[in-house]
Amino acid sequence: MIRILIADDHELVRRGLKQILLEKFSFAHIEEVTDGRQLVQKAVAEPWDIVISDIAMPQISGMEALKVIKDKVPSLPVLILSIHAGEQYASRVIKAGASGYLCKDVATNELVTAVQLILQGRKYISSNVAEKLMVALQFPHDVLLHESLSQREFEVFKMLADGKALTEIAELLCIGITTVSTYRYRVLEKMSMKSNSELTRYAIETKLL
């Protein structure tokens, strides 16, 4: 019996993923969690064949949860889901140890294939993301400004660019507002920018939003 753990804070998404999986893996045992903290606790405490997690999660982000899981259970494959098709996201999650990166807009068509390949010990990247990665390799460009950021700085950058207030970011990441302010300072300094509006403009231009 295949044991699958799904992590997403939206019930409709979890229900949809579960339905797709059960159509192929009818005897699979599937459980669900709604935030990153629950994901880490359950992924580490019980045996699973694969974890399927959204990258944007409450309490602990999918990326942070991935790092903890790979540290505690290195052999456990993790498939990351995201609404973003940018190759920058795929590159980051694969480097962090994920076995795959799947865009939600193609999950209906590609989820089963992704799970099958990952269970065989292979990697999987959404077809639309893979195409962008190939173009990036074929026509290399200068290093983008955000690539100098650490993972936590990158998360704060995305939230700032998305218009979230410091207090909201602190709550979402479960850190102090002073710490968030420090991250914001580092992000602006590393990216040679002066305001959140510049971060937003950059994020839009690089298709990070």
MIBA-235897 format. One line per field, with one value per residue: residue number from 1; residue in three letters; x negated, y negated, z negated of N, C-alpha, C, CB in turn. Coordinates in nm, 2 decimals, decimal comma, padded with zeros to 4 digits, m for minus. Each point is the difference from the previous one (the first is absolute). Glycine has a CB too. Layout:
REM residues N
pos = (NUM/...)
code = (ALA/...)
n.xx = (X/...)
n.yy = (Y/...)
n.zz = (Z/...)
ca.xx = (X/...)
ca.yy = (Y/...)
ca.zz = (Z/...)
c.xx = (X/...)
c.yy = (Y/...)
c.zz = (Z/...)
cb.xx = (X/...)
cb.yy = (Y/...)
cb.zz = (Z/...)
This chain:
REM residues 209
pos = (1/2/3/4/5/6/7/8/9/10/11/12/13/14/15/16/17/18/19/20/21/22/23/24/25/26/27/28/29/30/31/32/33/34/35/36/37/38/39/40/41/42/43/44/45/46/47/48/49/50/51/52/53/54/55/56/57/58/59/60/61/62/63/64/65/66/67/68/69/70/71/72/73/74/75/76/77/78/79/80/81/82/83/84/85/86/87/88/89/90/91/92/93/94/95/96/97/98/99/100/101/102/103/104/105/106/107/108/109/110/111/112/113/114/115/116/117/118/119/120/121/122/123/124/125/126/127/128/129/130/131/132/133/134/135/136/137/138/139/140/141/142/143/144/145/146/147/148/149/150/151/152/153/154/155/156/157/158/159/160/161/162/163/164/165/166/167/168/169/170/171/172/173/174/175/176/177/178/179/180/181/182/183/184/185/186/187/188/189/190/191/192/193/194/195/196/197/198/199/200/201/202/203/204/205/206/207/208/209)
code = (MET/ILE/ARG/ILE/LEU/ILE/ALA/ASP/ASP/HIS/GLU/LEU/VAL/ARG/ARG/GLY/LEU/LYS/GLN/ILE/LEU/LEU/GLU/LYS/PHE/SER/PHE/ALA/HIS/ILE/GLU/GLU/VAL/THR/ASP/GLY/ARG/GLN/LEU/VAL/GLN/LYS/ALA/VAL/ALA/GLU/PRO/TRP/ASP/ILE/VAL/ILE/SER/ASP/ILE/ALA/MET/PRO/GLN/ILE/SER/GLY/MET/GLU/ALA/LEU/LYS/VAL/ILE/LYS/ASP/LYS/VAL/PRO/SER/LEU/PRO/VAL/LEU/ILE/LEU/SER/ILE/HIS/ALA/GLY/GLU/GLN/TYR/ALA/SER/ARG/VAL/ILE/LYS/ALA/GLY/ALA/SER/GLY/TYR/LEU/CYS/LYS/ASP/VAL/ALA/THR/ASN/GLU/LEU/VAL/THR/ALA/VAL/GLN/LEU/ILE/LEU/GLN/GLY/ARG/LYS/TYR/ILE/SER/SER/ASN/VAL/ALA/GLU/LYS/LEU/MET/VAL/ALA/LEU/GLN/PHE/PRO/HIS/ASP/VAL/LEU/LEU/HIS/GLU/SER/LEU/SER/GLN/ARG/GLU/PHE/GLU/VAL/PHE/LYS/MET/LEU/ALA/ASP/GLY/LYS/ALA/LEU/THR/GLU/ILE/ALA/GLU/LEU/LEU/CYS/ILE/GLY/ILE/THR/THR/VAL/SER/THR/TYR/ARG/TYR/ARG/VAL/LEU/GLU/LYS/MET/SER/MET/LYS/SER/ASN/SER/GLU/LEU/THR/ARG/TYR/ALA/ILE/GLU/THR/LYS/LEU/LEU)
n.xx = (m00,08/m00,15/m00,04/00,12/m00,11/00,23/m00,20/00,30/00,04/00,22/00,19/m00,05/m00,29/00,09/00,21/m00,20/m00,21/00,22/00,11/m00,28/m00,06/00,27/m00,05/m00,26/00,06/00,33/m00,21/m00,08/00,01/00,11/m00,11/00,11/m00,24/00,18/m00,34/m00,26/00,09/00,14/m00,26/m00,19/00,19/00,03/m00,30/m00,10/00,24/m00,01/m00,21/00,05/m00,04/m00,03/m00,01/00,23/m00,16/00,20/m00,31/00,24/m00,04/00,16/m00,27/m00,22/00,01/00,10/m00,29/00,03/00,10/m00,26/m00,19/00,15/00,01/m00,31/m00,06/00,18/m00,04/m00,33/00,25/00,23/00,00/00,05/00,20/m00,11/00,33/m00,13/00,27/m00,32/00,03/m00,28/m00,18/00,02/00,17/m00,18/m00,26/00,13/00,09/m00,27/m00,17/00,20/m00,08/00,23/m00,02/00,10/00,00/00,33/00,04/00,23/00,00/m00,08/00,17/00,18/m00,25/m00,19/00,17/m00,07/m00,28/m00,09/00,06/m00,16/m00,27/00,00/00,03/m00,28/m00,17/00,14/m00,05/00,31/m00,11/00,33/m00,06/m00,04/m00,28/m00,13/00,03/m00,16/m00,24/m00,04/m00,03/m00,23/m00,19/00,02/m00,09/m00,25/00,18/m00,24/00,01/00,33/m00,12/00,10/m00,31/m00,08/00,26/m00,15/00,22/00,05/m00,04/00,22/00,23/m00,05/00,02/00,29/00,11/m00,11/00,15/00,28/m00,02/m00,15/00,02/m00,29/00,27/00,00/m00,30/00,05/00,23/m00,16/m00,25/00,17/m00,17/00,05/00,17/m00,32/00,01/00,15/m00,23/m00,22/00,15/00,03/m00,31/m00,06/00,19/m00,14/m00,29/00,05/00,14/m00,23/00,32/00,01/00,25/00,10/m00,02/m00,27/00,15/00,23/m00,20/m00,14/00,27/00,08/m00,28/00,00/00,33/m00,03/00,33)
n.yy = (00,12/m00,22/m00,10/m00,26/m00,18/m00,17/m00,23/m00,16/m00,22/00,15/00,22/m00,03/00,11/00,25/00,07/00,00/00,20/00,22/00,01/00,06/00,24/00,16/00,01/00,18/00,14/00,19/00,03/m00,34/00,06/m00,32/m00,10/m00,28/m00,14/m00,25/m00,03/00,07/00,13/00,24/00,05/00,07/00,20/00,19/00,02/00,12/00,21/00,19/00,18/m00,26/00,21/m00,32/m00,23/m00,08/m00,29/m00,21/m00,08/m00,10/00,18/m00,23/m00,01/m00,02/m00,18/00,28/m00,10/00,10/00,29/00,06/m00,03/00,20/00,22/00,00/00,02/00,26/00,17/m00,04/00,18/m00,25/00,00/m00,30/00,03/m00,33/m00,01/m00,27/m00,13/00,04/00,11/m00,13/00,23/m00,15/00,25/00,22/m00,10/00,02/00,30/00,12/m00,13/00,14/00,32/m00,05/00,31/m00,29/m00,30/00,10/m00,31/00,06/m00,01/00,33/00,11/00,11/00,12/00,10/00,16/00,26/m00,10/m00,08/00,28/00,16/m00,15/00,02/00,32/00,01/m00,16/m00,26/m00,28/m00,05/m00,29/m00,03/00,13/m00,30/00,07/00,14/m00,27/m00,17/00,21/m00,03/m00,31/00,02/00,19/m00,19/m00,27/00,06/m00,26/m00,12/00,22/m00,08/m00,23/00,28/00,14/m00,18/00,16/00,20/00,17/m00,26/m00,20/00,16/m00,05/m00,31/m00,02/00,12/m00,21/m00,26/00,08/00,02/m00,33/00,17/m00,27/00,08/00,14/00,21/00,09/00,07/00,20/00,16/00,08/00,07/m00,33/m00,20/m00,18/00,04/00,22/m00,19/m00,22/00,21/00,08/m00,31/m00,04/00,24/m00,10/m00,27/00,12/00,19/m00,22/m00,26/m00,05/m00,27/00,22/00,28/m00,14/00,16/00,27/m00,05/m00,04/00,28/00,17/m00,10/00,07/00,31/00,07/m00,08/m00,06)
n.zz = (00,00/00,21/m00,32/00,20/m00,26/00,19/m00,14/00,10/m00,24/00,23/m00,18/00,31/m00,03/m00,15/00,21/00,25/m00,12/m00,06/00,29/00,13/m00,20/00,06/00,33/m00,07/m00,27/00,03/m00,25/m00,05/m00,32/00,13/m00,30/00,09/m00,16/00,03/m00,01/00,13/m00,27/00,14/00,18/m00,23/m00,14/00,24/00,10/m00,28/m00,06/00,27/00,15/00,22/00,24/m00,03/m00,23/00,24/m00,15/00,15/00,07/m00,21/m00,31/m00,18/m00,15/00,19/00,29/00,09/m00,08/m00,30/00,08/00,18/m00,24/m00,19/00,22/00,05/m00,32/m00,04/00,26/00,16/00,09/00,01/00,36/m00,11/00,27/m00,07/00,08/00,13/00,08/00,12/00,31/m00,18/00,13/m00,29/m00,09/00,13/m00,14/m00,29/00,02/00,12/m00,24/m00,22/00,11/00,25/00,09/00,14/00,04/00,03/00,13/m00,23/00,32/00,00/m00,29/00,24/00,14/m00,25/m00,25/00,15/00,10/m00,28/m00,12/00,22/m00,05/m00,31/00,00/00,18/m00,26/00,19/m00,11/00,05/00,13/00,03/00,29/m00,11/m00,14/00,25/00,17/m00,21/00,00/00,31/m00,02/m00,23/00,18/00,26/m00,14/m00,27/m00,08/m00,15/m00,23/00,04/m00,19/m00,10/00,05/m00,28/m00,16/m00,21/00,13/m00,17/00,24/00,16/m00,22/00,00/00,32/00,00/m00,22/00,14/00,26/m00,15/m00,10/m00,27/m00,18/m00,06/m00,10/00,24/m00,05/m00,31/00,07/00,22/m00,18/m00,30/00,01/m00,23/00,20/m00,04/00,22/00,21/m00,03/00,08/00,27/00,09/m00,01/00,19/00,23/00,03/00,01/00,24/00,19/m00,04/m00,18/m00,14/m00,03/m00,09/00,29/00,06/m00,08/00,22/00,24/m00,06/00,00/00,29/00,13/m00,09/00,10/m00,36/00,07)
ca.xx = (00,08/m00,07/00,03/m00,02/00,03/00,03/m00,01/00,05/00,09/00,13/00,07/00,04/m00,12/m00,03/00,11/m00,03/m00,12/00,03/00,08/m00,08/m00,08/00,07/00,04/m00,11/m00,05/00,13/m00,02/m00,09/00,04/m00,03/00,04/m00,02/m00,04/00,04/m00,10/m00,14/m00,03/00,06/m00,06/m00,12/00,03/00,06/m00,09/m00,11/00,04/00,06/m00,06/00,08/m00,06/m00,02/00,06/00,04/00,02/00,00/m00,12/00,04/00,07/00,00/m00,09/m00,13/00,02/m00,03/m00,14/m00,06/00,04/m00,08/m00,14/00,00/00,03/m00,12/m00,11/00,04/00,03/m00,06/00,04/00,14/00,02/00,10/00,04/00,05/00,10/00,00/00,08/m00,10/m00,06/m00,13/m00,11/m00,08/00,06/m00,03/m00,14/m00,02/00,06/m00,08/m00,13/00,03/00,02/00,13/m00,01/00,08/00,06/00,12/00,08/00,14/00,08/m00,01/00,01/00,10/m00,06/m00,13/m00,03/m00,02/m00,13/m00,10/m00,01/m00,05/m00,14/m00,07/00,00/m00,10/m00,13/m00,04/00,04/00,11/00,03/00,11/m00,04/m00,02/m00,12/m00,11/m00,03/m00,07/m00,14/m00,08/m00,03/m00,09/m00,13/m00,04/m00,03/m00,04/00,01/m00,06/00,07/00,11/m00,02/00,05/m00,07/m00,10/00,07/00,02/00,14/00,09/00,00/00,08/00,13/00,04/00,01/00,13/00,11/00,00/00,03/00,15/00,08/00,03/m00,06/m00,10/00,07/00,06/m00,11/m00,05/00,10/00,00/m00,12/m00,02/m00,12/00,03/00,00/m00,14/m00,08/00,05/m00,06/m00,14/00,00/00,03/m00,12/m00,09/00,06/m00,02/m00,14/m00,06/00,05/m00,03/00,13/00,03/00,14/00,08/00,05/m00,11/00,00/00,12/m00,02/m00,10/00,06/00,09/m00,08/m00,07/00,11/00,00/00,14)
ca.yy = (m00,12/m00,12/m00,10/m00,13/m00,12/m00,13/m00,12/m00,13/m00,07/m00,02/00,12/00,04/00,05/00,14/00,10/00,02/00,08/00,13/00,07/00,04/00,11/00,13/00,05/00,08/00,08/00,02/00,06/m00,09/m00,06/m00,14/m00,09/m00,14/m00,10/m00,14/m00,10/00,05/00,06/00,13/00,08/00,04/00,09/00,13/00,06/00,06/00,10/00,12/00,04/m00,04/00,03/m00,13/m00,12/m00,10/m00,12/m00,13/m00,08/m00,11/00,06/m00,07/00,04/00,02/00,01/00,13/00,00/00,02/00,13/00,09/00,00/00,08/00,14/00,06/00,02/00,11/00,12/m00,03/00,09/m00,03/m00,10/m00,11/m00,07/m00,13/m00,06/m00,15/m00,07/m00,07/00,08/m00,05/00,10/m00,04/00,08/00,14/00,02/m00,01/00,11/00,12/m00,01/00,02/00,14/00,05/00,09/m00,05/m00,13/00,01/m00,12/00,04/m00,01/00,12/00,12/00,10/00,09/00,05/00,05/00,14/00,03/m00,04/00,09/00,13/m00,01/m00,02/00,13/00,09/m00,06/m00,11/m00,14/m00,04/m00,14/m00,03/m00,02/m00,14/m00,04/00,06/m00,07/m00,12/00,04/00,03/m00,13/m00,07/00,06/m00,02/m00,14/m00,05/m00,14/m00,04/00,04/m00,09/m00,07/00,08/00,13/m00,02/00,01/00,12/00,05/m00,08/m00,13/00,01/00,01/m00,14/m00,08/00,03/m00,05/m00,14/m00,04/00,03/m00,11/00,04/m00,09/00,06/00,07/00,11/00,09/00,06/00,10/00,11/00,07/00,03/m00,06/m00,13/m00,10/m00,05/00,09/m00,03/m00,12/00,03/00,06/m00,09/m00,08/00,08/00,02/m00,12/m00,03/00,10/m00,02/m00,14/m00,07/m00,09/00,00/00,12/m00,02/00,05/00,15/00,04/m00,02/00,10/00,13/00,01/00,00/00,13/00,10/00,07/m00,02)
ca.zz = (00,00/00,01/m00,10/00,05/m00,09/00,07/m00,08/00,07/m00,10/00,06/00,00/00,13/00,07/m00,06/00,05/00,14/00,01/m00,05/00,10/00,11/m00,04/m00,03/00,13/00,05/m00,11/m00,07/m00,13/m00,07/m00,12/00,02/m00,11/00,03/m00,10/00,05/m00,01/00,00/m00,13/00,00/00,10/m00,06/m00,11/00,06/00,09/m00,08/m00,09/00,06/00,13/00,12/00,13/00,07/m00,05/00,10/m00,08/00,06/m00,05/m00,08/m00,11/m00,12/m00,10/00,06/00,14/00,06/00,02/m00,13/m00,04/00,08/m00,05/m00,12/00,04/00,06/m00,11/m00,09/00,08/00,14/00,11/00,03/00,11/m00,02/00,12/m00,04/00,08/m00,01/00,11/00,08/00,11/00,02/m00,02/m00,13/m00,11/00,02/m00,03/m00,15/m00,08/00,04/m00,07/m00,14/m00,02/00,05/00,11/00,12/m00,01/00,09/00,00/m00,03/00,12/00,08/m00,09/00,04/00,10/m00,02/m00,14/m00,01/00,06/m00,10/m00,12/00,05/00,03/m00,13/m00,07/00,07/m00,04/00,09/m00,02/00,09/00,01/00,09/00,14/00,03/m00,07/00,07/00,12/m00,04/m00,05/00,12/00,07/m00,08/00,02/00,14/00,01/m00,13/m00,03/m00,12/m00,12/m00,04/m00,13/m00,11/m00,02/m00,11/m00,13/m00,07/00,02/m00,09/00,06/00,13/m00,04/m00,05/00,12/00,07/m00,08/00,01/00,14/00,01/m00,07/m00,14/m00,10/m00,08/m00,11/00,06/00,04/m00,12/m00,04/00,09/m00,02/m00,14/m00,05/m00,05/00,10/00,01/00,09/00,13/00,04/00,03/00,13/00,10/00,02/00,07/00,13/00,08/00,02/00,09/00,14/00,04/00,01/m00,11/m00,05/00,03/00,14/00,09/m00,01/00,07/00,14/00,04/m00,01/00,12/00,12/00,00/m00,01/m00,13/m00,05)
c.xx = (m00,09/00,05/m00,04/00,05/00,02/00,01/00,05/00,10/00,14/00,07/00,04/m00,12/m00,04/00,10/m00,03/m00,12/00,03/00,08/m00,08/m00,09/00,07/00,06/m00,10/m00,05/00,12/m00,02/m00,10/00,06/m00,04/00,05/m00,04/m00,04/00,03/m00,10/m00,14/m00,04/00,05/m00,07/m00,13/00,02/00,04/m00,10/m00,12/00,04/00,05/m00,07/00,09/m00,09/m00,03/00,08/00,03/00,04/00,00/m00,13/00,04/00,09/00,00/m00,10/m00,14/00,02/m00,04/m00,15/m00,07/00,03/m00,08/m00,14/00,00/00,03/m00,12/m00,11/00,04/00,02/m00,06/00,05/00,15/00,01/00,11/00,03/00,06/00,10/m00,01/00,09/m00,10/m00,07/m00,15/m00,11/m00,08/00,06/m00,04/m00,15/m00,02/00,04/m00,08/m00,13/00,02/00,03/00,13/m00,03/00,07/00,06/00,11/00,09/00,15/00,09/m00,01/00,01/00,10/m00,05/m00,13/m00,03/m00,03/m00,13/m00,11/m00,02/m00,06/m00,15/m00,08/00,00/m00,10/m00,14/m00,05/00,05/00,11/00,01/00,11/m00,05/m00,02/m00,12/m00,12/m00,04/m00,07/m00,14/m00,09/m00,04/m00,11/m00,14/m00,05/m00,04/m00,03/00,00/m00,07/00,08/00,10/m00,03/00,04/m00,07/m00,11/00,06/m00,01/00,14/00,10/00,02/00,09/00,15/00,06/00,02/00,13/00,12/00,00/00,04/00,15/00,08/00,03/m00,07/m00,09/00,06/00,06/m00,11/m00,05/00,09/m00,01/m00,12/m00,04/m00,13/00,03/00,00/m00,13/m00,08/00,05/m00,07/m00,14/m00,01/00,03/m00,12/m00,11/00,04/m00,03/m00,15/m00,06/00,05/m00,01/00,13/00,03/00,14/00,07/00,06/m00,10/00,00/00,12/m00,02/m00,10/00,06/00,09/m00,08/m00,06/00,10/00,00/00,13/00,10)
c.yy = (m00,13/m00,10/m00,14/m00,10/m00,12/m00,12/m00,13/m00,06/m00,02/00,14/00,05/00,05/00,14/00,10/00,03/00,10/00,15/00,08/00,05/00,12/00,13/00,06/00,10/00,10/00,03/00,05/m00,08/m00,05/m00,14/m00,07/m00,14/m00,08/m00,13/m00,11/00,06/00,07/00,14/00,10/00,06/00,11/00,14/00,07/00,07/00,11/00,13/00,03/m00,05/00,04/m00,13/m00,11/m00,09/m00,12/m00,13/m00,07/m00,11/00,05/m00,09/00,07/00,02/00,02/00,14/00,02/00,03/00,14/00,10/00,02/00,09/00,15/00,07/00,02/00,12/00,13/m00,02/00,08/m00,03/m00,10/m00,10/m00,07/m00,14/m00,05/m00,15/m00,06/m00,07/00,10/m00,04/00,11/m00,03/00,09/00,14/00,03/00,00/00,13/00,13/00,00/00,03/00,15/00,06/00,09/m00,04/m00,14/00,00/m00,13/00,04/00,00/00,12/00,13/00,10/00,10/00,07/00,06/00,15/00,04/m00,04/00,09/00,13/m00,01/m00,02/00,12/00,10/m00,06/m00,10/m00,13/m00,03/m00,15/m00,02/m00,03/m00,15/m00,06/00,05/m00,07/m00,13/00,02/00,03/m00,13/m00,07/00,06/m00,03/m00,15/m00,06/m00,15/m00,04/00,05/m00,10/m00,05/00,09/00,13/m00,01/00,02/00,14/00,05/m00,09/m00,14/00,00/00,01/m00,14/m00,09/00,02/m00,07/m00,15/m00,05/00,02/m00,10/00,03/m00,10/00,09/00,09/00,13/00,11/00,07/00,11/00,12/00,09/00,04/m00,05/m00,14/m00,11/m00,07/00,08/m00,02/m00,13/00,02/00,07/m00,10/m00,09/00,07/00,02/m00,12/m00,03/00,10/m00,03/m00,14/m00,08/m00,08/00,01/00,13/m00,01/00,05/00,15/00,05/m00,01/00,11/00,14/00,02/00,01/00,14/00,12/00,09/m00,03/00,03)
c.zz = (00,00/m00,11/00,05/m00,10/00,08/m00,09/00,08/m00,10/00,06/00,02/00,14/00,08/m00,05/00,06/00,15/00,02/m00,04/00,10/00,12/m00,03/m00,01/00,13/00,05/m00,11/m00,09/m00,14/m00,09/m00,14/00,00/m00,13/00,03/m00,12/00,06/m00,02/m00,01/m00,13/m00,01/00,10/m00,05/m00,10/00,05/00,09/m00,07/m00,08/00,06/00,14/00,12/00,12/00,07/m00,08/00,11/m00,08/00,09/m00,05/m00,09/m00,11/m00,13/m00,10/00,04/00,15/00,05/00,02/m00,14/m00,05/00,08/m00,06/m00,13/00,03/00,06/m00,10/m00,09/00,07/00,14/00,11/00,04/00,11/m00,02/00,13/m00,04/00,11/m00,01/00,11/00,09/00,10/00,03/m00,03/m00,12/m00,12/00,01/m00,04/m00,15/m00,07/00,04/m00,08/m00,15/m00,03/00,05/00,12/00,12/m00,03/00,10/m00,01/m00,02/00,12/00,10/m00,09/00,04/00,10/m00,03/m00,14/m00,01/00,06/m00,09/m00,11/00,05/00,02/m00,13/m00,08/00,06/m00,03/00,10/m00,04/00,10/m00,01/00,10/00,14/00,03/m00,07/00,06/00,12/m00,03/m00,04/00,12/00,08/m00,08/00,02/00,14/00,02/m00,14/m00,01/m00,12/m00,12/m00,05/m00,14/m00,11/m00,03/m00,11/m00,14/m00,06/00,02/m00,09/00,06/00,13/m00,04/m00,04/00,12/00,07/m00,07/00,01/00,14/00,02/m00,08/m00,15/m00,10/m00,08/m00,11/00,06/00,03/m00,13/m00,05/00,09/m00,02/m00,14/m00,05/m00,05/00,11/00,01/00,09/00,15/00,06/00,04/00,14/00,12/00,04/00,08/00,15/00,09/00,03/00,10/00,14/00,04/00,03/m00,12/m00,06/00,04/00,15/00,10/00,00/00,08/00,15/00,05/00,01/00,12/00,12/00,02/m00,01/m00,13/m00,07/00,11)
cb.xx = (00,18/m00,04/m00,02/00,03/m00,12/00,13/m00,19/m00,04/m00,20/m00,08/00,09/00,17/m00,08/m00,09/00,17/00,10/m00,14/m00,01/00,19/00,00/m00,15/00,06/00,13/m00,07/m00,24/00,10/00,05/m00,10/m00,02/00,02/m00,04/00,17/m00,17/00,22/00,16/m00,05/m00,01/00,22/00,10/m00,10/00,06/00,23/00,06/m00,11/00,06/00,22/m00,12/00,11/00,11/m00,04/m00,11/00,08/m00,10/00,26/m00,11/m00,01/m00,05/00,24/00,19/m00,09/m00,05/00,22/00,01/00,02/00,24/00,13/m00,05/00,08/00,24/00,06/m00,05/00,10/00,21/m00,20/m00,16/00,06/m00,08/m00,08/00,05/m00,22/00,15/m00,23/00,19/m00,04/00,23/00,08/m00,01/m00,04/00,19/00,17/m00,06/00,03/00,22/00,11/m00,08/00,09/m00,14/00,12/m00,02/00,04/m00,21/m00,01/m00,16/m00,03/m00,02/m00,14/m00,07/00,17/00,11/m00,07/00,15/00,24/00,10/00,05/00,20/00,22/00,05/00,07/00,24/00,16/m00,05/00,01/m00,23/00,12/m00,24/00,13/00,13/00,24/00,13/00,07/00,20/00,22/00,10/00,12/00,24/00,18/00,06/00,15/00,14/m00,13/00,22/m00,09/m00,21/00,17/00,02/00,22/00,05/m00,12/00,15/m00,19/m00,09/m00,07/m00,23/m00,19/m00,04/m00,12/m00,25/m00,11/m00,01/m00,19/m00,22/m00,05/00,09/00,04/00,20/m00,16/00,05/00,19/m00,06/m00,10/00,15/00,13/m00,08/00,14/m00,14/m00,10/00,24/00,01/m00,02/00,22/00,15/m00,06/00,07/00,24/00,04/m00,06/00,18/00,21/m00,02/m00,01/00,16/m00,22/00,08/m00,16/00,01/00,05/00,15/m00,14/m00,11/00,14/00,04/m00,18/m00,01/00,17/m00,04/m00,20/m00,01/m00,25/m00,09)
cb.yy = (00,13/00,04/00,17/00,08/00,11/00,13/00,11/00,09/m00,11/m00,20/m00,06/m00,17/m00,23/m00,11/m00,10/m00,23/m00,21/m00,08/m00,15/m00,24/m00,17/m00,09/m00,21/m00,19/m00,10/00,04/00,22/m00,07/00,22/00,02/00,18/00,03/00,15/00,07/m00,15/m00,18/m00,22/m00,11/m00,15/m00,22/m00,20/m00,10/m00,17/m00,22/m00,19/m00,05/00,20/m00,19/00,22/00,11/00,02/00,18/00,12/m00,01/00,05/m00,16/00,23/m00,07/00,12/00,11/m00,25/00,00/m00,16/m00,24/m00,08/m00,08/m00,22/m00,20/m00,06/m00,11/m00,25/m00,17/00,05/m00,06/00,17/00,05/00,18/m00,03/00,22/m00,05/00,20/00,01/m00,04/m00,16/00,03/m00,23/00,03/m00,24/m00,16/00,01/m00,11/m00,25/m00,11/00,01/m00,17/m00,24/m00,03/m00,21/00,18/00,23/m00,12/00,25/m00,13/m00,08/m00,25/m00,13/m00,15/m00,18/m00,16/m00,17/m00,18/00,04/m00,04/m00,23/m00,11/00,05/m00,10/m00,24/m00,04/00,06/00,21/00,17/m00,06/00,22/m00,06/m00,09/00,21/m00,02/m00,01/00,22/00,10/m00,10/00,09/00,22/m00,02/m00,05/00,18/00,18/m00,02/00,21/m00,01/m00,20/00,13/00,12/m00,22/m00,10/00,05/m00,15/m00,19/m00,05/00,23/00,14/m00,05/00,12/00,24/00,03/00,01/00,22/00,19/00,00/00,07/00,24/m00,06/00,24/m00,15/m00,19/m00,21/m00,14/m00,15/m00,22/m00,18/m00,14/m00,12/00,20/00,13/00,07/m00,04/m00,09/00,17/00,12/m00,13/00,02/00,22/00,00/m00,11/00,12/00,15/m00,09/m00,07/00,17/00,18/00,07/00,18/m00,15/m00,25/00,02/m00,19/m00,21/m00,01/m00,07/m00,25/m00,14/00,00/m00,14/m00,25/m00,11/00,01/m00,03/m00,17)
cb.zz = (m00,12/00,25/m00,19/00,24/m00,19/00,17/m00,14/00,24/m00,10/00,12/m00,22/00,00/00,02/m00,21/m00,17/00,05/m00,05/m00,23/m00,08/00,08/m00,12/m00,22/00,04/00,15/00,01/00,22/00,10/00,22/m00,13/00,25/m00,16/00,18/m00,12/m00,05/m00,12/00,16/m00,10/m00,07/00,17/00,05/m00,15/m00,02/00,17/00,00/m00,15/m00,11/m00,12/m00,13/00,01/00,23/m00,23/00,17/m00,19/00,01/00,22/00,19/00,10/00,04/m00,10/m00,21/00,03/00,11/00,20/m00,06/m00,05/00,20/00,10/m00,13/00,04/00,22/00,01/m00,14/m00,14/m00,12/m00,08/m00,24/00,15/m00,23/00,12/m00,12/m00,02/m00,10/m00,15/m00,19/00,10/m00,05/00,24/00,09/m00,01/00,18/00,22/00,02/00,00/00,23/00,17/m00,01/m00,19/m00,08/m00,16/00,07/m00,08/m00,02/00,15/m00,23/m00,02/00,17/m00,19/m00,04/00,16/00,16/m00,08/00,02/00,22/00,06/m00,11/00,11/00,22/00,00/m00,06/00,18/m00,10/00,18/m00,09/m00,02/m00,06/m00,19/00,06/00,03/m00,21/m00,09/00,10/m00,07/m00,21/00,02/00,09/m00,17/m00,16/00,07/00,21/m00,03/00,12/00,12/m00,07/00,15/00,11/00,05/00,24/00,16/00,08/m00,17/00,05/m00,20/m00,09/00,11/m00,08/m00,22/00,02/00,09/m00,15/m00,16/00,08/00,03/00,22/00,07/m00,01/00,04/m00,12/00,10/00,20/m00,06/m00,09/00,16/00,20/00,03/00,16/m00,22/m00,06/m00,23/m00,19/m00,06/m00,15/m00,25/m00,12/m00,09/m00,22/m00,21/m00,09/m00,11/m00,24/m00,18/m00,04/00,09/00,15/00,10/00,02/m00,25/m00,08/m00,04/m00,23/m00,19/m00,02/m00,10/m00,25/m00,11/m00,02/m00,10/00,25/m00,01/m00,17)
